[in-house]
Each structure stands twice: as structure tokens, then as C-alpha cells.
Amino acid sequence: MAEPIVINAETREITVPEAERAFGVAGERKVEVKHIRIEGRTVDGTDLTQGFSWKVSCENAGKELCADLIDGIVADAGNIEFDWIVGAAPMAYKGTMHFAVCAVRVDAAGNILQEWHSKLGAGDVANGIEATVQNIGGQDLLAHIQSITAAAQQNAAAAQRDAAAAAKSAEDAANSAGAAAKSAKDADNTAKGIKDSMERIAENTKAVSQLKKDKLDNPANPVVGQILRVKSIDETGKIVLETAAGDVEVQFSNGTVQFNIAKSK
């Protein structure tokens, strides 16, 4: 176990063992742990364990004031002990860093009622190639900004690619919709044309049927000699025509034509 830094509660004298003077390298944070033991817990009748909050106040090698809060203490009949986890601010610069232990008791409104301080102790902070220039609250702002910028650029590029893909998909969908609409229109026109043709065929068939009925099968005002239909043709070449006046036989013989009027039946 590391040798403790010892403080006399009455005299406030602080003793830093030679082995504990090294605090690490500039730029480190919350790695080095120093164990502190306060010999004596009562000073002129004031018990430092009753209602006091503890911190280690520092002046780093850059002459900047800072402090690390102490989470809790352990006390026995004669001593107070705690661990100090050295933060970033005391380690901000290479060189000699000074520190002191402070205990404060306040009322409900935060007004300071009592305050106790040790004398100064000192520690050495070694040089480092990534030393923090100043206390920036535990954040590397430059690295943070660079990270955010890189992420934003990646997100913007991805969004641009997604937008281009969406626009292409929309264009393809519009083209497909246009082609489908044209096909539907063409199909509709074809169906309409077929329907119109069928209707005309039906009308023509009906008209032809009516014409045959009116003109051949049952003329309203038949004219004598009007041929109604070819009634028969036999193997000799004789043709019988049905007329309004009766049947007419047409006989082809030796290049001549014979007409014989037969009675209508």
C-alpha cells in the first residue's frame, strides 16, 4: 500500500513522503491516487468529522486554482483518512503543483459556519507530449468538435445518397405509372374499338336479315317479274327462279336459254 500523506490537525503541517512527490505526467486525470491521513480529529473542541465536507484545493504548475472534491472519509478515535483521486486540473501543466486539504461546514442556506485548512504540500508533475494546456472541464474540445464534424459530414453524405436514390425511385415509379396508364388507355381504346365493331356487325347482320325478309322472303309490294330467289338447280343445269308472278325455269341447251313460266305453288 502507498505511504500516506500525513497532516497534523492541530499544527496543520503536511508531510509528503518522498515516494509520493511524483504525481504522474501532465495531462493525466483521475489515475493517480494519494492516500491522506489526518492525525487528530478534534481541533480546539471542534470535531472535524461532524458535518464537514472535504476537498483538496490545488494550485497547478500554471498558477491556476482548482479543487477536487472528496466523496467520503473514514474516521476512528484519533484519525481521519480518505483517498484523493487527482483530477485533470491539478495535472494540467508540468512542474510543481501545490495542494492543501480543506474541511467546511455550512448551514441549510449554504452559509459557511466553520472552515479548516492544512498548510501546503507539493508534488511534481512530469512533462508529457500530450499535456493539456488548460483545465477544460474534462473534455478535449478540439477532438470532440472534430468527431462531431466528421459524423455530420458522413450523415450529410449518407442523406444525399438516400435522397438521390429516393428521387431515382420516384422517377422510376412515375415512369412505370405513366407506362401503365398508357397501356390501360390503349387497352381501353382497343376494347372500345372491338365493342364498336361488334355492335356494327350486329347492326349489319340485322339489317341484312331485315333486307332479305323485306326484299326476298316477303316483299311488301312485289313487282311482276321480280326475282325473289333461286329456288333450285338440278344436274341438267336447269335453274328455277322464284318470282312474284310464279316460278321461272331457265334451261341452257345448245347455247340457247329457255324460259318456262310455272305456276306458283
C-alpha atoms as a printed R data frame, in Angstrom:
    type eleno elety resid chain resno       x       y        z
1   ATOM     1    CA   MET     A     1   0.000   0.000    0.000
2   ATOM     2    CA   ALA     A     2   1.236   3.503   -0.832
3   ATOM     3    CA   GLU     A     3   2.688   5.515    2.014
4   ATOM     4    CA   PRO     A     4   0.141   8.135    3.188
5   ATOM     5    CA   ILE     A     5   0.479  11.877    3.074
6   ATOM     6    CA   VAL     A     6   0.213  12.875    6.740
7   ATOM     7    CA   ILE     A     7  -1.358  16.076    8.147
8   ATOM     8    CA   ASN     A     8  -1.269  17.191   11.767
9   ATOM     9    CA   ALA     A     9  -4.765  18.505   12.588
10  ATOM    10    CA   GLU     A    10  -3.534  20.874   15.302
11  ATOM    11    CA   THR     A    11  -0.470  22.359   13.565
12  ATOM    12    CA   ARG     A    12  -1.838  21.938   10.001
13  ATOM    13    CA   GLU     A    13   1.629  20.749    8.965
14  ATOM    14    CA   ILE     A    14   1.611  18.435    5.933
15  ATOM    15    CA   THR     A    15   4.247  15.828    5.230
16  ATOM    16    CA   VAL     A    16   4.590  14.387    1.740
17  ATOM    17    CA   PRO     A    17   6.782  11.274    1.668
18  ATOM    18    CA   GLU     A    18   9.496  11.424   -0.990
19  ATOM    19    CA   ALA     A    19   7.987   8.397   -2.748
20  ATOM    20    CA   GLU     A    20   4.663  10.245   -3.074
21  ATOM    21    CA   ARG     A    21   6.013  13.514   -4.516
22  ATOM    22    CA   ALA     A    22   5.621  12.178   -8.058
23  ATOM    23    CA   PHE     A    23   2.042  12.807   -9.202
24  ATOM    24    CA   GLY     A    24   2.383  11.480  -12.744
25  ATOM    25    CA   VAL     A    25   2.566  13.163  -16.157
26  ATOM    26    CA   ALA     A    26   0.941  16.405  -17.293
27  ATOM    27    CA   GLY     A    27  -2.375  15.781  -18.993
28  ATOM    28    CA   GLU     A    28  -3.376  12.780  -16.873
29  ATOM    29    CA   ARG     A    29  -6.661  12.740  -14.989
30  ATOM    30    CA   LYS     A    30  -8.136  10.582  -12.238
31  ATOM    31    CA   VAL     A    31  -5.388   7.966  -12.375
32  ATOM    32    CA   GLU     A    32  -3.068   8.932   -9.533
33  ATOM    33    CA   VAL     A    33  -4.467   8.174   -6.074
34  ATOM    34    CA   LYS     A    34  -2.990   9.718   -2.958
35  ATOM    35    CA   HIS     A    35  -3.960   8.397    0.460
36  ATOM    36    CA   ILE     A    36  -4.201  11.142    3.092
37  ATOM    37    CA   ARG     A    37  -4.287  10.627    6.876
38  ATOM    38    CA   ILE     A    38  -5.134  13.466    9.262
39  ATOM    39    CA   GLU     A    39  -3.734  12.739   12.695
40  ATOM    40    CA   GLY     A    40  -6.195  14.054   15.234
41  ATOM    41    CA   ARG     A    41  -9.874  14.626   14.529
42  ATOM    42    CA   THR     A    42 -10.620  17.324   17.079
43  ATOM    43    CA   VAL     A    43  -9.230  20.855   16.925
44  ATOM    44    CA   ASP     A    44  -9.976  23.147   19.900
45  ATOM    45    CA   GLY     A    45 -13.167  21.274   20.631
46  ATOM    46    CA   THR     A    46 -14.373  21.046   17.013
47  ATOM    47    CA   ASP     A    47 -14.842  17.527   15.738
48  ATOM    48    CA   LEU     A    48 -13.885  17.639   12.066
49  ATOM    49    CA   THR     A    49 -15.926  14.506   11.346
50  ATOM    50    CA   GLN     A    50 -19.248  16.100   12.278
51  ATOM    51    CA   GLY     A    51 -20.988  17.861    9.378
52  ATOM    52    CA   PHE     A    52 -17.850  18.842    7.454
53  ATOM    53    CA   SER     A    53 -17.372  18.497    3.698
54  ATOM    54    CA   TRP     A    54 -13.894  17.815    2.382
55  ATOM    55    CA   LYS     A    55 -11.901  18.871   -0.665
56  ATOM    56    CA   VAL     A    56  -8.314  19.223   -1.827
57  ATOM    57    CA   SER     A    57  -7.586  22.721   -3.096
58  ATOM    58    CA   CYS     A    58  -4.752  22.994   -5.631
59  ATOM    59    CA   GLU     A    59  -2.610  25.473   -7.474
60  ATOM    60    CA   ASN     A    60  -1.270  23.723  -10.566
61  ATOM    61    CA   ALA     A    61   2.084  24.462  -12.205
62  ATOM    62    CA   GLY     A    62   0.352  27.054  -14.387
63  ATOM    63    CA   LYS     A    63  -0.632  29.006  -11.244
64  ATOM    64    CA   GLU     A    64  -4.315  28.189  -11.727
65  ATOM    65    CA   LEU     A    65  -6.517  27.445   -8.728
66  ATOM    66    CA   CYS     A    66  -8.686  24.313   -8.781
67  ATOM    67    CA   ALA     A    67 -10.132  21.727   -6.422
68  ATOM    68    CA   ASP     A    68 -11.054  18.040   -6.228
69  ATOM    69    CA   LEU     A    69 -13.992  17.073   -4.010
70  ATOM    70    CA   ILE     A    70 -13.637  14.152   -1.612
71  ATOM    71    CA   ASP     A    71 -16.539  11.731   -1.693
72  ATOM    72    CA   GLY     A    72 -16.191  10.408    1.856
73  ATOM    73    CA   ILE     A    73 -13.900   9.977    4.831
74  ATOM    74    CA   VAL     A    74 -13.163   7.160    7.285
75  ATOM    75    CA   ALA     A    75 -12.594   8.152   10.901
76  ATOM    76    CA   ASP     A    76 -11.588   6.353   14.054
77  ATOM    77    CA   ALA     A    77 -10.990   7.632   17.557
78  ATOM    78    CA   GLY     A    78  -7.876   9.564   16.624
79  ATOM    79    CA   ASN     A    79  -7.573   9.887   12.852
80  ATOM    80    CA   ILE     A    80  -9.377  10.851    9.631
81  ATOM    81    CA   GLU     A    81  -8.429   9.130    6.372
82  ATOM    82    CA   PHE     A    82  -9.520   9.338    2.732
83  ATOM    83    CA   ASP     A    83  -8.282   8.805   -0.830
84  ATOM    84    CA   TRP     A    84  -7.655  11.724   -3.144
85  ATOM    85    CA   ILE     A    85  -8.136  10.777   -6.809
86  ATOM    86    CA   VAL     A    86  -6.188  13.522   -8.562
87  ATOM    87    CA   GLY     A    87  -8.256  15.190  -11.291
88  ATOM    88    CA   ALA     A    88  -7.317  16.856  -14.572
89  ATOM    89    CA   ALA     A    89  -6.952  20.435  -13.369
90  ATOM    90    CA   PRO     A    90  -4.051  19.814  -10.917
91  ATOM    91    CA   MET     A    91  -2.278  17.841  -13.692
92  ATOM    92    CA   ALA     A    92  -2.738  20.425  -16.446
93  ATOM    93    CA   TYR     A    93   0.904  21.623  -16.500
94  ATOM    94    CA   LYS     A    94   4.328  20.115  -15.922
95  ATOM    95    CA   GLY     A    95   6.172  21.396  -12.898
96  ATOM    96    CA   THR     A    96   5.455  21.743   -9.210
97  ATOM    97    CA   MET     A    97   1.860  21.553   -8.078
98  ATOM    98    CA   HIS     A    98   0.808  22.750   -4.598
99  ATOM    99    CA   PHE     A    99  -2.170  21.477   -2.629
100 ATOM   100    CA   ALA     A   100  -3.914  21.761    0.726
101 ATOM   101    CA   VAL     A   101  -6.755  19.910    2.412
102 ATOM   102    CA   CYS     A   102  -9.868  21.877    3.360
103 ATOM   103    CA   ALA     A   103 -12.903  20.993    5.509
104 ATOM   104    CA   VAL     A   104 -16.022  23.215    5.507
105 ATOM   105    CA   ARG     A   105 -19.269  23.120    7.486
106 ATOM   106    CA   VAL     A   106 -22.242  25.095    6.170
107 ATOM   107    CA   ASP     A   107 -25.833  25.739    7.252
108 ATOM   108    CA   ALA     A   108 -29.019  24.845    5.293
109 ATOM   109    CA   ALA     A   109 -28.700  28.056    3.237
110 ATOM   110    CA   GLY     A   110 -25.098  27.274    2.242
111 ATOM   111    CA   ASN     A   111 -23.538  29.865    4.537
112 ATOM   112    CA   ILE     A   112 -20.094  28.824    5.798
113 ATOM   113    CA   LEU     A   113 -20.138  28.209    9.539
114 ATOM   114    CA   GLN     A   114 -16.681  26.691   10.039
115 ATOM   115    CA   GLU     A   115 -13.656  26.089    7.821
116 ATOM   116    CA   TRP     A   116 -10.410  24.254    8.432
117 ATOM   117    CA   HIS     A   117  -7.281  24.208    6.205
118 ATOM   118    CA   SER     A   118  -3.986  22.378    6.180
119 ATOM   119    CA   LYS     A   119  -0.738  24.018    5.165
120 ATOM   120    CA   LEU     A   120   0.670  23.484    1.698
121 ATOM   121    CA   GLY     A   121   2.098  20.280    0.332
122 ATOM   122    CA   ALA     A   122   3.818  19.934   -3.029
123 ATOM   123    CA   GLY     A   123   4.071  17.376   -5.774
124 ATOM   124    CA   ASP     A   124   5.859  17.034   -9.084
125 ATOM   125    CA   VAL     A   125   4.081  16.729  -12.439
126 ATOM   126    CA   ALA     A   126   6.315  15.400  -15.211
127 ATOM   127    CA   ASN     A   127   6.369  16.657  -18.778
128 ATOM   128    CA   GLY     A   128   4.256  14.865  -21.367
129 ATOM   129    CA   ILE     A   129   3.896  15.300  -25.112
130 ATOM   130    CA   GLU     A   130   0.078  15.483  -24.835
131 ATOM   131    CA   ALA     A   131  -0.077  17.838  -21.892
132 ATOM   132    CA   THR     A   132  -3.367  19.705  -21.539
133 ATOM   133    CA   VAL     A   133  -2.852  23.452  -21.925
134 ATOM   134    CA   GLN     A   134  -5.616  24.397  -19.501
135 ATOM   135    CA   ASN     A   135  -8.385  22.886  -17.456
136 ATOM   136    CA   ILE     A   136 -11.264  22.339  -19.914
137 ATOM   137    CA   GLY     A   137 -13.628  20.537  -17.619
138 ATOM   138    CA   GLY     A   138 -12.688  17.016  -18.544
139 ATOM   139    CA   GLN     A   139 -13.311  17.395  -22.304
140 ATOM   140    CA   ASP     A   140 -10.942  17.526  -25.260
141 ATOM   141    CA   LEU     A   141 -12.936  20.158  -27.119
142 ATOM   142    CA   LEU     A   142 -10.902  20.021  -30.331
143 ATOM   143    CA   ALA     A   143 -11.216  16.244  -30.612
144 ATOM   144    CA   HIS     A   144 -14.908  16.485  -29.734
145 ATOM   145    CA   ILE     A   145 -15.553  19.104  -32.431
146 ATOM   146    CA   GLN     A   146 -13.588  17.099  -34.990
147 ATOM   147    CA   SER     A   147 -15.583  13.981  -34.136
148 ATOM   148    CA   ILE     A   148 -18.903  15.829  -34.437
149 ATOM   149    CA   THR     A   149 -17.838  17.394  -37.743
150 ATOM   150    CA   ALA     A   150 -16.765  14.055  -39.203
151 ATOM   151    CA   ALA     A   151 -20.022  12.440  -38.100
152 ATOM   152    CA   ALA     A   152 -22.024  15.325  -39.561
153 ATOM   153    CA   GLN     A   153 -20.192  15.028  -42.874
154 ATOM   154    CA   GLN     A   154 -20.837  11.286  -43.004
155 ATOM   155    CA   ASN     A   155 -24.504  11.806  -42.153
156 ATOM   156    CA   ALA     A   156 -24.833  14.531  -44.813
157 ATOM   157    CA   ALA     A   157 -23.234  12.294  -47.451
158 ATOM   158    CA   ALA     A   158 -25.491   9.405  -46.494
159 ATOM   159    CA   ALA     A   159 -28.538  11.675  -46.575
160 ATOM   160    CA   GLN     A   160 -27.521  12.947  -50.021
161 ATOM   161    CA   ARG     A   161 -27.159   9.377  -51.306
162 ATOM   162    CA   ASP     A   162 -30.520   8.418  -49.797
163 ATOM   163    CA   ALA     A   163 -32.173  11.483  -51.353
164 ATOM   164    CA   ALA     A   164 -30.710  10.666  -54.785
165 ATOM   165    CA   ALA     A   165 -31.885   7.059  -54.504
166 ATOM   166    CA   ALA     A   166 -35.330   8.202  -53.411
167 ATOM   167    CA   ALA     A   167 -35.542  10.648  -56.326
168 ATOM   168    CA   LYS     A   168 -34.496   7.888  -58.765
169 ATOM   169    CA   SER     A   169 -37.090   5.534  -57.278
170 ATOM   170    CA   ALA     A   170 -39.736   8.242  -57.558
171 ATOM   171    CA   GLU     A   171 -38.775   8.886  -61.194
172 ATOM   172    CA   ASP     A   172 -38.901   5.155  -61.987
173 ATOM   173    CA   ALA     A   173 -42.255   4.862  -60.240
174 ATOM   174    CA   ALA     A   174 -43.596   7.859  -62.203
175 ATOM   175    CA   ASN     A   175 -42.362   6.347  -65.468
176 ATOM   176    CA   SER     A   176 -43.920   2.992  -64.599
177 ATOM   177    CA   ALA     A   177 -47.168   4.695  -63.679
178 ATOM   178    CA   GLY     A   178 -47.142   6.614  -66.979
179 ATOM   179    CA   ALA     A   179 -46.488   3.431  -68.948
180 ATOM   180    CA   ALA     A   180 -49.225   1.620  -67.047
181 ATOM   181    CA   ALA     A   181 -51.643   4.476  -67.668
182 ATOM   182    CA   LYS     A   182 -50.815   4.447  -71.397
183 ATOM   183    CA   SER     A   183 -51.250   0.674  -71.556
184 ATOM   184    CA   ALA     A   184 -54.571   0.957  -69.763
185 ATOM   185    CA   LYS     A   185 -55.671   3.698  -72.160
186 ATOM   186    CA   ASP     A   186 -54.592   1.634  -75.171
187 ATOM   187    CA   ALA     A   187 -56.407  -1.415  -73.814
188 ATOM   188    CA   ASP     A   188 -59.491   0.683  -73.187
189 ATOM   189    CA   ASN     A   189 -59.352   2.062  -76.732
190 ATOM   190    CA   THR     A   190 -58.910  -1.471  -78.138
191 ATOM   191    CA   ALA     A   191 -61.822  -2.789  -76.104
192 ATOM   192    CA   LYS     A   192 -63.948   0.162  -77.219
193 ATOM   193    CA   GLY     A   193 -62.978  -0.490  -80.859
194 ATOM   194    CA   ILE     A   194 -63.887  -4.186  -80.535
195 ATOM   195    CA   LYS     A   195 -67.175  -3.292  -78.902
196 ATOM   196    CA   ASP     A   196 -67.962  -0.771  -81.672
197 ATOM   197    CA   SER     A   197 -67.081  -3.351  -84.355
198 ATOM   198    CA   MET     A   198 -69.256  -5.995  -82.745
199 ATOM   199    CA   GLU     A   199 -72.114  -3.534  -82.500
200 ATOM   200    CA   ARG     A   200 -71.717  -2.607  -86.199
201 ATOM   201    CA   ILE     A   201 -71.566  -6.293  -87.186
202 ATOM   202    CA   ALA     A   202 -74.720  -6.956  -85.199
203 ATOM   203    CA   GLU     A   203 -76.418  -3.970  -86.792
204 ATOM   204    CA   ASN     A   204 -75.315  -5.061  -90.296
205 ATOM   205    CA   THR     A   205 -76.458  -8.627  -89.686
206 ATOM   206    CA   LYS     A   206 -79.824  -7.370  -88.501
207 ATOM   207    CA   ALA     A   207 -80.101  -5.013  -91.492
208 ATOM   208    CA   VAL     A   208 -79.197  -7.786  -93.974
209 ATOM   209    CA   SER     A   209 -81.696 -10.128  -92.353
210 ATOM   210    CA   GLN     A   210 -84.391  -7.494  -92.481
211 ATOM   211    CA   LEU     A   211 -83.493  -6.651  -96.091
212 ATOM   212    CA   LYS     A   212 -83.728 -10.324  -97.082
213 ATOM   213    CA   LYS     A   213 -87.076 -10.588  -95.367
214 ATOM   214    CA   ASP     A   214 -88.426  -7.376  -96.886
215 ATOM   215    CA   LYS     A   215 -86.995  -7.760 -100.352
216 ATOM   216    CA   LEU     A   216 -86.924 -11.501 -100.929
217 ATOM   217    CA   ASP     A   217 -88.953 -13.527  -98.457
218 ATOM   218    CA   ASN     A   218 -91.904 -11.234  -98.021
219 ATOM   219    CA   PRO     A   219 -91.746  -8.081 -100.146
220 ATOM   220    CA   ALA     A   220 -94.408  -5.512  -99.264
221 ATOM   221    CA   ASN     A   221 -95.200  -4.611 -102.874
222 ATOM   222    CA   PRO     A   222 -93.919  -7.337 -105.120
223 ATOM   223    CA   VAL     A   223 -93.376  -6.449 -108.802
224 ATOM   224    CA   VAL     A   224 -94.241  -8.931 -111.541
225 ATOM   225    CA   GLY     A   225 -91.105 -10.469 -112.863
226 ATOM   226    CA   GLN     A   226 -89.125  -9.555 -109.736
227 ATOM   227    CA   ILE     A   227 -86.794 -12.392 -108.852
228 ATOM   228    CA   LEU     A   228 -87.227 -13.291 -105.241
229 ATOM   229    CA   ARG     A   229 -84.670 -16.122 -105.018
230 ATOM   230    CA   VAL     A   230 -83.061 -19.075 -106.818
231 ATOM   231    CA   LYS     A   231 -85.338 -21.912 -105.923
232 ATOM   232    CA   SER     A   232 -83.339 -24.844 -107.285
233 ATOM   233    CA   ILE     A   233 -80.627 -26.018 -109.667
234 ATOM   234    CA   ASP     A   234 -80.582 -29.631 -110.880
235 ATOM   235    CA   GLU     A   235 -77.899 -31.768 -112.512
236 ATOM   236    CA   THR     A   236 -79.046 -30.873 -116.028
237 ATOM   237    CA   GLY     A   237 -78.330 -27.209 -115.469
238 ATOM   238    CA   LYS     A   238 -81.959 -26.254 -115.098
239 ATOM   239    CA   ILE     A   239 -82.408 -23.298 -112.782
240 ATOM   240    CA   VAL     A   240 -85.745 -22.464 -111.203
241 ATOM   241    CA   LEU     A   241 -86.160 -18.858 -110.135
242 ATOM   242    CA   GLU     A   242 -88.997 -17.840 -107.864
243 ATOM   243    CA   THR     A   243 -90.603 -14.554 -108.876
244 ATOM   244    CA   ALA     A   244 -93.590 -12.549 -107.763
245 ATOM   245    CA   ALA     A   245 -95.594 -13.973 -110.707
246 ATOM   246    CA   GLY     A   246 -94.555 -17.547 -110.258
247 ATOM   247    CA   ASP     A   247 -91.639 -19.850 -110.904
248 ATOM   248    CA   VAL     A   248 -89.413 -19.339 -113.953
249 ATOM   249    CA   GLU     A   249 -87.405 -22.209 -115.326
250 ATOM   250    CA   VAL     A   250 -84.204 -21.297 -117.080
251 ATOM   251    CA   GLN     A   251 -82.846 -24.077 -119.338
252 ATOM   252    CA   PHE     A   252 -79.488 -23.913 -121.055
253 ATOM   253    CA   SER     A   253 -79.434 -26.065 -124.197
254 ATOM   254    CA   ASN     A   254 -77.218 -25.854 -127.312
255 ATOM   255    CA   GLY     A   255 -76.177 -22.325 -126.398
256 ATOM   256    CA   THR     A   256 -79.724 -21.098 -126.024
257 ATOM   257    CA   VAL     A   257 -81.749 -20.208 -122.965
258 ATOM   258    CA   GLN     A   258 -85.321 -21.406 -122.485
259 ATOM   259    CA   PHE     A   259 -87.722 -19.673 -120.099
260 ATOM   260    CA   ASN     A   260 -90.793 -21.585 -118.947
261 ATOM   261    CA   ILE     A   261 -93.214 -19.924 -116.612
262 ATOM   262    CA   ALA     A   262 -94.518 -22.275 -113.989
263 ATOM   263    CA   LYS     A   263 -97.346 -21.602 -111.643
264 ATOM   264    CA   SER     A   264 -96.505 -20.518 -108.136
265 ATOM   265    CA   LYS     A   265 -97.240 -23.118 -105.568
